[in-house]
Amino acid sequence: MRTLEQTTDEILNLTATHFKVPRAELAPNDDFFKKLGIDSLQALELLTRLENHFGIELPDYELQGVTDFRTLANRIQSRL
């Protein structure tokens, strides 16, 4: 089973690849909307990619208000 740290790291790696940004520029506490300059549609694309990667489904109500990688990792980790 993955640790929360491993899940967070995988999210950051996938995000860096998806948005073509250096992994070193992303940190767990970053607000992904501000850091990446993305809109809600781009965030949805990322979430879909993460759901596929981890083999889970995240209900919309669990993602309301989530804007940082650490909180997103917690939500994903709870579904693993």
N, C-alpha and C positions, 0 to 999 in steps of 0.2 A: 504494500500500500504506500502511496505517495505521502510525503509530509507536506504541510502547508508551504514550507519553503520551496520544495520541489515544484509544487503546483504553481506558485507565484513565478518561479523562474521560467517554467514552460510558457506561461502566459506572456511574460515579457519577451521571451525569444520569438514566439509566434507573432506577437504584435510588431516587433522590430522587422521581421521578415515581411509581414503583410504590408506594412506602411513604408518599407524601405528606409528605415532610420537606424542609426547605429545603436546596438543593444546597450552600450555603455551610457547612452543618454537617457535611458528609462530606469526609473526607480519605483519600488512598490507603492510609495505614497503619492506618486504623481497622479494628478487629475488627467485622465487620458484625453478628455475633450480639449483642455487647454494645452497640454504638452504636444499633442499631435495635430491640433488645429482641425479636428474632425467634426462632422455634424452627426445628427442622430442616425441617419441612414448608414453612414460609414461605421458607426459604432455597432449597428445591427449586423452589418456584414462581418465584423470582427467577432461578435458574439456567436454568430452562426458557425463561423470557423472554429471557435473554441469548443462549442458544443459537439461538433463533429470530431474534433481531436480527442476530447475526453470521453466521448460516447455517452453524453448526458443530455438532458433537456432542462433548461432553466425557465421556469414560468416568468412571465412579464412582471408579476407582482413582486417577485424576489429581486428584480433588477431595478425597480423604481428608486431613484435617488443614488444609485451606485455610480460613482464617477472616478474612483481610484482603483488601481490594480490590486491592492491588498484586499479591499472589500470584495472585489470580484473573485479573487482567489478563495476567500472564505466561503462565498456562495457556491463556487464550483466544488470545493473540497467537501462541503456538506452533502453533495450529491454523489460522490465517488463511493 
